[in-house]
């Protein structure tokens, strides 16, 4: 709630020429995926799906971070995160990510769920889960079918930071450039010129393999995520993160 007692909006919405822009606006925690933000974003996507005036959705952010991953102080239930990722993949309209900052951990699953992703050259990326004692379990539903497996092995296992050129090389983003809006201009123009029904059917073709992964693996990965987050390693890793120190296993 705000000081005036009004509900805080974590996802801002604007529209221009049939493209709805959803802006993650939770600067106090670097757009971390809290239970509240996940719920609000899922609701906004559902509204867009029902609105015949919306041709496509752009998902972007305020501040210097697209998303810092799961909010460790107010994490969403794994089922809610699975539902949000599936909502993006199943939506009968293209969802385009616009990134001009950092993306970490769970935020990368959100990025991979989008049909097209553009990033500025100042953006950075990292799968930091292993460094707090967990694994990128649920977000693998969107990442494994769409990203280069050898590169993903390196980045999953090391947690090291990489740049937008590497993100484009491995298929995490579609394109990168100094001016992300210049990168997106022809993409959005193409979507505006495309028939809505044709977009929906074409997206269905493109996402079939991703949805097979959800059907096959969602329950297993959700259980794995819950088990790991309840483990002693995770407690130590999250405590160390919040205390800004190295966890006990660092050598």
C-alpha positions in Angstrom: 0.0 0.0 0.0 1.1 3.6 -0.6 1.2 6.2 2.1 -2.3 7.4 0.9 -3.7 3.9 1.4 -3.9 3.1 -2.4 -2.8 -0.3 -3.6 0.8 -0.4 -5.0 0.9 -1.3 -8.7 3.8 -3.6 -9.5 3.0 -3.9 -13.2 2.4 -0.6 -15.1 0.4 -0.8 -18.4 0.4 1.4 -21.5 -0.8 0.9 -25.1 0.3 2.2 -28.5 -1.0 1.1 -31.8 -2.3 -2.3 -30.5 0.8 -3.1 -28.6 0.3 -3.4 -24.8 3.4 -2.7 -22.7 3.6 -4.3 -19.3 6.4 -2.7 -17.2 7.7 -4.5 -14.1 7.8 -1.6 -11.6 9.1 -2.9 -8.3 12.3 -0.9 -7.8 12.7 -1.6 -4.1 13.7 -5.2 -4.8 15.0 -4.9 -8.4 11.8 -6.3 -9.9 12.3 -9.6 -8.0 9.6 -12.2 -8.6 7.6 -11.8 -5.4 4.2 -13.5 -4.9 2.5 -10.2 -5.5 4.3 -9.3 -8.7 3.8 -12.8 -10.2 0.1 -12.6 -9.4 -0.2 -9.1 -10.9 1.7 -10.0 -14.1 -0.3 -13.1 -14.6 -3.6 -11.1 -14.3 -2.4 -8.5 -16.7 -1.5 -11.1 -19.3 -4.9 -12.7 -18.9 -6.5 -9.3 -19.5 -4.4 -8.9 -22.7 -5.4 -12.3 -23.9 -9.1 -11.4 -23.7 -8.7 -8.0 -25.3 -9.2 -8.1 -29.1 -7.6 -4.7 -29.4 -4.2 -6.1 -28.2 -2.1 -7.4 -31.1 1.1 -8.1 -29.1 2.6 -7.5 -25.6 5.9 -6.0 -24.7 7.3 -7.0 -21.3 9.9 -4.5 -20.0 11.0 -2.9 -16.7 11.9 0.2 -14.8 15.4 0.8 -13.3 18.6 -1.1 -14.1 17.2 -4.6 -13.6 14.7 -6.5 -15.7 14.3 -9.0 -12.8 16.6 -10.2 -10.0 14.9 -13.6 -9.8 12.8 -15.0 -7.1 12.1 -12.6 -4.1 13.8 -14.5 -1.2 11.7 -12.5 1.3 8.3 -13.1 -0.4 8.8 -16.0 -2.9 6.0 -17.1 -5.1 4.7 -20.6 -4.8 6.5 -22.8 -7.4 3.1 -23.6 -8.9 2.4 -19.8 -9.4 5.7 -19.4 -11.2 5.0 -22.4 -13.4 1.6 -20.9 -14.1 3.0 -17.5 -15.1 5.6 -19.0 -17.4 3.0 -21.2 -19.0 0.6 -18.2 -19.4 3.2 -16.4 -21.5 3.9 -19.5 -23.6 0.3 -20.3 -24.2 -1.0 -16.8 -24.8 -2.4 -16.5 -28.3 -0.5 -13.3 -28.9 3.2 -12.7 -29.2 5.0 -11.6 -26.0 8.2 -9.6 -26.6 10.8 -8.9 -23.9 12.6 -5.5 -23.9 15.6 -5.6 -21.6 17.9 -2.7 -20.8 19.5 -3.9 -17.6 20.4 -7.0 -15.6 18.6 -10.3 -15.5 19.3 -12.9 -12.9 18.1 -16.4 -12.0 14.3 -16.7 -12.2 14.2 -13.6 -14.4 15.9 -15.6 -17.1 13.0 -18.1 -17.1 10.6 -15.2 -17.6 12.8 -13.9 -20.5 12.9 -17.4 -22.1 9.1 -17.7 -21.9 8.7 -14.8 -24.3 8.5 -15.4 -28.0 11.0 -12.7 -28.9 13.5 -11.0 -26.7 15.7 -7.9 -27.4 18.4 -6.6 -25.1 20.6 -3.6 -25.0 24.4 -4.1 -25.0 24.5 -2.9 -21.4 22.4 -5.8 -20.2 24.0 -8.7 -18.2 22.8 -12.1 -17.3 23.6 -14.8 -14.8 22.1 -18.1 -13.4 22.9 -17.4 -9.8 20.9 -20.3 -8.3 23.9 -22.6 -7.6 25.6 -19.8 -5.7 22.8 -19.8 -3.1 22.5 -23.6 -2.9 19.6 -24.3 -5.2 19.1 -25.1 -8.9 17.4 -23.4 -11.8 14.6 -26.0 -11.7 11.2 -24.4 -12.6 12.7 -22.0 -15.1 14.2 -24.9 -17.0 10.7 -25.5 -18.4 11.3 -22.5 -20.8 15.1 -22.5 -21.0 16.0 -26.1 -21.9 13.9 -26.2 -25.1 15.1 -22.9 -26.4 18.7 -22.4 -25.4 22.0 -23.9 -26.6 22.6 -26.9 -24.3 26.4 -26.7 -24.0 26.3 -23.1 -23.2 23.5 -23.6 -20.8 25.5 -26.2 -19.0 28.4 -23.8 -18.4 26.1 -20.9 -17.2 23.9 -23.1 -15.0 26.9 -24.8 -13.3 29.1 -21.8 -12.8 26.7 -18.9 -12.1 29.0 -16.6 -13.9 27.9 -13.3 -15.5 27.7 -13.0 -19.3 26.8 -10.2 -21.7 24.1 -9.6 -24.3 26.2 -10.8 -27.2 26.6 -14.2 -25.4 22.9 -14.2 -24.6 22.1 -13.7 -28.3 24.6 -16.4 -29.4 23.1 -19.1 -27.2 19.5 -18.2 -28.0 18.5 -16.6 -24.7 17.7 -13.4 -26.5 16.7 -12.9 -30.2 18.8 -9.8 -30.8 21.0 -7.2 -29.0 22.0 -3.7 -29.8 23.1 -0.4 -28.4 19.6 1.0 -28.8 17.1 -1.7 -27.9 14.1 0.3 -29.2 15.8 0.5 -32.6 16.2 -3.3 -32.5 12.5 -3.7 -31.6 11.1 -1.2 -34.2 11.0 -3.6 -37.2 9.9 -6.5 -35.0 6.9 -4.6 -33.6 6.1 -3.2 -37.1 6.0 -6.8 -38.4 3.7 -7.9 -35.6 1.3 -4.9 -36.3 1.2 -6.0 -40.0 0.3 -9.6 -39.2 -3.2 -11.0 -39.0 -4.2 -11.8 -35.4 -5.4 -15.3 -36.2 -2.3 -16.1 -38.2 -0.1 -14.9 -35.3 -2.0 -17.2 -32.8 -1.6 -20.3 -35.0 2.0 -19.5 -35.8 2.8 -19.1 -32.2 1.1 -22.4 -31.5 3.5 -24.1 -33.9 6.5 -22.5 -32.3 5.6 -23.3 -28.7 4.4 -26.9 -29.1 7.7 -28.4 -27.9 7.9 -26.0 -25.0 4.4 -27.0 -23.8 5.4 -30.7 -24.1 8.1 -29.9 -21.6 5.6 -28.3 -19.2 3.3 -31.3 -19.5 6.1 -33.8 -18.9 8.3 -32.1 -16.4 6.4 -29.3 -14.5 5.4 -31.5 -11.5 8.9 -33.0 -11.1 10.7 -29.6 -11.3 8.2 -27.9 -9.0 8.9 -30.7 -6.4 12.6 -30.3 -6.9 12.4 -26.6 -6.4 10.5 -26.9 -3.2 12.9 -29.5 -1.8 16.0 -27.5 -2.6 14.6 -24.3 -1.2 13.9 -26.1 2.1 17.4 -27.6 2.3 20.2 -26.6 4.7 22.3 -25.5 1.8 19.6 -23.1 0.6 19.2 -21.6 4.1 22.9 -21.0 4.3 23.1 -19.6 0.8 20.2 -17.2 1.2 21.5 -16.1 4.6 24.9 -15.4 3.1 23.3 -13.5 0.2 21.3 -11.3 2.6 24.3 -10.8 4.8 26.5 -10.0 1.8 29.1 -12.6 2.6 30.4 -15.8 1.0 28.5 -19.0 1.9 30.3 -21.6 4.0 31.1 -23.9 1.0 33.2 -21.3 -0.9 36.8 -22.5 -1.2 
